[in-house]
């Protein structure tokens, strides 16, 4: 979704909350996104016509103003910001972040002259919490918005990625030091806010987080995959691909704890191999015939035999079958792959192709079309 359209939808969603708060505290206020683009503002006297309102809503705070307010590390507690004519901030104001479990949404700005009372600040806190809940519900009901956010953060458009990263980073929503991308299947994560410094992106079928290296994961479950450590925005697409691949291996191996990219071992050999029939047949000619036409028990038997280097006694024990049954299956596999398929490099090729096919199955199981 284009950024302007996204801002317009968020602004329409938040405007009733802005109007209600204006009635409660009788102060001028505005809401911006994390990039300090205006989303909504309190009623003007006299009321503005539609064209003037639209022009105001397409404005962004000046660069000096953005740099100035960034110094105050604005979070979920209201922060008083002194006026600074040199930075295009003519009046004292209060800033407070609007957050959802998916991360920062933006900021509320309230004129602080005369200084707001503790009672008014309490009203502001409640209003901001309601706004965060409303945006959270909106995002869950409109997955294309989440997809747009994901595309901006992790897509191939370097400019869009830089802008999205900078907007999150300016709010403390993305770590400033080394970080890892985590990929967890499902969206039933915790509903409390993520810790400061963790960026969260909800997809239609997964939770992606960017977490400071060494910090606890905000959303971790069986099948969580972790990328290598990253440092720069340009690394995000590659780190996301690593985290997703580690997730797929973790699902396949039924890992209870998160699986890091550097702990994948020999699975790393298959990370860049396409999951296609041609790739599998390149690794082991004829293996796709086994996969497409053989009994699943034969495929499993071939994998176990290849894993154990053709040691039939060990394979029979792992499969929990009599050795005579194993040799019956072996004959049928030989008919498809040819004799000696489990020996030496041929055996490694068969094992790699069968592992690749399992990855494909795990992806389809975890992310159905």
MARDO-367778 format. One record per residue (C-alpha): x, y, z. Coordinates in Angstrom, 1 decimal, decimal comma, m for minus. Example, Ala and Ser with C-alpha at 12.3 -4.5 7.8 and 13.67 -1.06 7.14 Angstrom:
2
X|Y|Z
12,3|m4,5|7,8
13,7|m1,1|7,1
//
This chain:
369
X|Y|Z
0,0|0,0|0,0
1,5|3,4|m0,9
2,6|5,4|2,1
0,2|8,2|1,6
m2,8|5,9|1,4
m1,6|4,1|4,5
m1,3|7,3|6,4
m4,7|8,4|5,3
m6,3|5,2|6,6
m4,5|5,5|9,9
m5,4|9,1|10,2
m9,1|8,4|9,7
m8,9|5,6|12,3
m7,3|7,8|14,9
m9,2|11,1|14,3
m12,2|10,3|16,6
m9,7|9,6|19,4
m8,0|12,9|18,8
m11,4|14,7|18,8
m12,4|13,1|22,1
m9,1|13,9|23,8
m9,3|17,5|22,6
m12,8|17,8|24,2
m11,4|16,3|27,4
m8,3|18,4|27,9
m9,1|21,4|25,7
m5,6|21,6|24,1
m4,3|21,6|20,6
m2,9|18,2|19,7
m1,8|16,2|16,7
m0,8|12,6|15,8
2,0|11,7|13,5
3,5|8,5|12,3
7,0|7,4|13,2
8,4|9,5|10,3
6,7|12,6|11,8
4,2|12,7|8,9
0,9|14,2|10,2
m1,9|11,7|10,5
m4,7|13,6|12,4
m5,1|16,9|14,4
m7,6|18,5|16,7
m10,5|20,6|15,5
m9,5|24,1|14,3
m11,6|27,2|15,0
m13,0|28,1|12,5
m13,2|24,7|10,9
m11,0|24,2|7,9
m12,4|23,2|4,5
m11,6|19,7|3,1
m8,9|21,0|0,8
m7,0|22,9|3,5
m7,3|19,8|5,8
m5,9|17,5|3,1
m3,0|19,9|2,5
m2,1|20,0|6,2
m2,3|16,2|6,4
0,2|15,8|3,7
2,8|17,7|5,6
5,9|16,4|7,5
7,8|18,0|10,3
10,9|19,8|9,1
14,3|18,1|9,4
15,5|20,4|12,2
12,3|19,6|14,2
12,7|15,9|13,6
16,3|16,0|14,8
15,3|18,0|17,8
12,5|15,8|19,1
14,6|12,6|18,4
16,9|13,7|21,2
14,2|13,2|23,8
13,9|9,4|23,4
10,1|9,6|23,5
8,4|6,4|24,8
5,1|5,4|26,3
5,4|7,9|29,1
4,7|11,5|28,2
7,9|13,6|27,7
8,0|17,4|28,0
9,7|19,1|25,1
10,8|22,7|25,5
10,2|25,2|22,7
13,1|25,8|20,3
12,6|28,4|17,6
15,9|27,3|16,0
14,4|23,9|15,4
10,9|25,0|14,2
9,3|24,1|17,6
7,7|27,5|18,6
5,8|26,2|21,7
6,4|23,8|24,5
4,8|20,5|24,0
4,3|17,0|25,4
5,2|14,0|23,2
4,2|10,4|23,8
4,6|7,3|21,7
1,6|5,3|20,4
2,6|1,6|20,4
1,0|m1,7|19,5
2,3|m5,3|20,0
3,7|m5,0|16,5
5,8|m2,0|17,4
5,6|1,8|17,3
2,8|3,4|15,3
3,6|7,1|15,8
3,5|9,9|18,3
0,9|12,2|19,9
2,0|15,9|20,3
0,1|18,2|22,7
0,8|21,9|23,3
2,1|22,2|26,9
1,4|25,9|27,6
0,4|26,3|30,4
2,0|23,0|31,7
m0,4|20,1|31,7
m1,6|18,8|35,1
m1,0|15,3|36,3
m4,7|14,6|35,8
m4,5|15,7|32,1
m1,4|13,5|31,6
m3,3|10,5|33,0
m6,1|11,2|30,5
m3,5|11,3|27,7
m2,0|8,0|28,8
m5,4|6,3|28,6
m6,2|7,8|25,2
m2,9|6,7|23,8
m3,4|3,2|25,0
m6,9|3,1|23,3
m5,3|4,3|20,1
m2,7|1,6|20,2
m5,4|m1,0|20,7
m7,4|0,4|17,8
m4,5|0,3|15,5
m3,6|m3,3|16,6
m7,1|m4,4|15,8
m7,0|m2,6|12,4
m3,7|m4,2|11,4
m5,0|m7,7|12,3
m8,2|m7,1|10,2
m6,2|m5,7|7,3
m3,3|m8,0|6,6
m2,4|m6,1|3,4
m1,2|m3,3|5,7
1,1|m5,7|7,5
2,3|m7,0|4,2
3,1|m3,5|3,1
5,1|m2,9|6,3
6,9|m6,1|5,8
7,7|m5,3|2,2
9,1|m1,9|3,3
11,3|m3,3|6,0
12,6|m6,4|4,2
12,0|m5,9|0,4
14,5|m5,2|m2,3
13,7|m1,5|m2,7
16,7|0,0|m0,9
15,1|3,5|m0,6
11,8|2,2|1,0
13,8|m0,1|3,3
16,0|2,7|4,4
13,0|4,9|5,1
11,2|2,2|7,0
14,3|1,3|9,0
15,0|5,0|9,8
11,4|5,6|11,0
11,5|2,6|13,4
15,0|3,3|14,5
14,2|6,9|15,4
11,7|5,6|18,0
14,1|3,1|19,5
12,0|0,4|17,8
15,0|m1,2|16,1
18,3|m2,0|17,8
21,2|0,3|17,2
23,9|m2,4|17,8
24,2|m5,9|16,5
20,8|m7,7|16,0
19,3|m10,9|14,7
16,1|m11,5|12,7
13,8|m14,2|14,2
11,1|m16,0|12,3
8,3|m17,8|14,2
5,3|m19,5|12,6
1,9|m18,3|13,6
0,6|m15,0|14,9
m0,4|m16,2|18,4
2,5|m14,4|20,1
2,3|m12,4|23,3
0,0|m9,4|23,4
2,2|m7,3|25,7
4,4|m4,7|24,1
7,8|m6,0|22,9
10,7|m4,6|24,9
12,3|m1,3|23,8
14,7|m2,0|21,0
12,8|m4,9|19,4
11,0|m4,3|16,1
8,1|m6,6|15,3
6,4|m7,3|12,0
3,3|m9,5|11,8
2,8|m11,4|8,6
m0,3|m13,4|7,6
1,2|m16,6|9,0
4,3|m15,6|11,0
5,9|m13,2|13,4
9,2|m11,6|12,4
11,3|m9,7|15,0
14,5|m7,8|14,8
16,0|m8,2|18,3
19,3|m7,0|19,8
21,9|m9,7|19,9
21,8|m11,4|23,3
18,4|m10,1|24,3
15,5|m12,5|25,1
13,2|m13,2|22,1
9,8|m11,5|22,3
8,0|m14,3|20,5
9,7|m17,7|20,6
8,1|m21,1|20,0
8,9|m24,4|18,5
10,3|m23,9|15,1
11,7|m20,4|15,7
14,6|m19,6|13,3
17,3|m17,1|14,0
19,6|m15,4|11,4
23,2|m14,6|11,7
24,1|m11,3|13,5
23,4|m8,2|11,3
24,4|m4,6|11,7
23,2|m2,6|8,7
19,7|m2,1|7,0
21,0|m3,5|3,7
21,5|m6,9|5,4
17,8|m7,2|6,4
16,6|m9,2|3,3
19,4|m11,7|3,6
19,0|m12,1|7,3
15,2|m12,6|7,0
15,9|m15,4|4,4
18,3|m17,0|6,8
15,8|m16,8|9,7
13,1|m18,3|7,6
15,3|m21,2|6,4
16,4|m21,9|10,0
12,7|m21,9|10,9
11,9|m24,5|8,2
14,7|m26,8|9,5
13,6|m26,3|13,1
10,1|m27,3|12,1
11,3|m30,4|10,2
13,5|m31,5|13,2
10,8|m30,5|15,7
13,1|m28,3|17,7
11,7|m26,9|20,9
14,3|m24,1|21,2
15,2|m21,5|18,6
17,6|m22,6|15,9
20,4|m20,3|14,9
21,7|m20,1|11,4
25,3|m20,9|12,4
24,0|m24,0|14,2
22,4|m25,5|11,1
25,4|m27,7|10,4
25,1|m29,7|7,1
21,7|m28,2|6,4
23,7|m25,1|5,3
24,7|m27,0|2,2
21,1|m27,0|1,0
20,3|m23,4|1,9
20,9|m22,0|m1,6
19,6|m25,0|m3,6
16,3|m24,4|m5,4
13,5|m26,7|m4,2
12,7|m28,0|m7,7
12,4|m31,4|m9,3
15,4|m30,5|m11,6
17,5|m29,6|m8,6
16,6|m32,9|m6,9
17,3|m34,9|m10,0
20,7|m33,1|m10,4
21,6|m34,2|m6,8
20,4|m37,7|m7,5
19,2|m38,7|m11,0
15,8|m40,4|m10,8
15,0|m39,5|m7,2
11,9|m37,6|m8,2
10,5|m40,8|m9,6
10,8|m42,3|m6,1
9,2|m39,2|m4,6
6,3|m39,1|m7,0
5,4|m42,7|m7,5
6,7|m44,8|m4,6
5,0|m45,6|m1,3
5,9|m43,1|1,4
7,4|m46,0|3,4
9,9|m46,5|0,6
11,0|m42,9|0,6
11,5|m43,0|4,4
13,4|m46,2|4,1
15,7|m44,7|1,4
16,4|m41,7|3,6
17,3|m43,8|6,6
19,5|m46,1|4,6
21,3|m43,2|3,1
21,7|m41,5|6,5
23,4|m44,5|7,9
25,7|m45,1|4,9
24,0|m48,3|3,8
24,3|m50,1|7,2
21,2|m52,2|6,9
21,1|m53,5|10,5
21,2|m50,0|11,9
18,5|m48,8|9,4
16,2|m51,7|10,3
16,5|m50,8|14,0
15,7|m47,2|13,4
12,7|m48,1|11,1
11,5|m50,7|13,6
11,1|m53,3|10,9
12,5|m56,8|10,3
15,7|m57,0|8,2
13,8|m59,2|5,6
11,2|m56,4|5,2
14,0|m53,9|4,8
15,6|m55,9|2,0
12,2|m56,3|0,3
11,9|m52,5|0,3
15,6|m52,1|m0,9
14,9|m54,2|m4,0
12,0|m51,9|m4,9
14,1|m48,8|m4,3
16,9|m50,4|m6,5
14,4|m50,7|m9,3
13,9|m46,9|m9,2
17,3|m45,6|m8,4
19,6|m48,4|m9,6
21,9|m50,7|m7,6
24,5|m49,0|m5,4
22,4|m45,9|m5,0
23,3|m45,7|m1,2
27,0|m46,0|m1,6
29,6|m43,2|m1,5
28,8|m39,9|m3,2
25,7|m41,4|m4,7
24,3|m42,0|m1,3
25,1|m38,4|m0,2
23,3|m37,1|m3,3
20,2|m39,2|m2,5
20,2|m38,0|1,1
20,6|m34,4|0,0
17,8|m34,7|m2,5
15,4|m36,4|0,0
16,3|m33,8|2,6
15,5|m31,1|0,1
12,2|m32,6|m0,6
11,4|m32,7|3,1
12,2|m29,0|3,3
9,7|m28,4|0,6
7,1|m30,4|2,5
7,8|m28,5|5,7
7,3|m25,2|3,9
4,0|m26,3|2,4
2,9|m27,6|5,8
3,8|m24,4|7,6
2,8|m22,0|4,9
m0,2|m23,4|2,9
m1,1|m21,6|m0,2
//
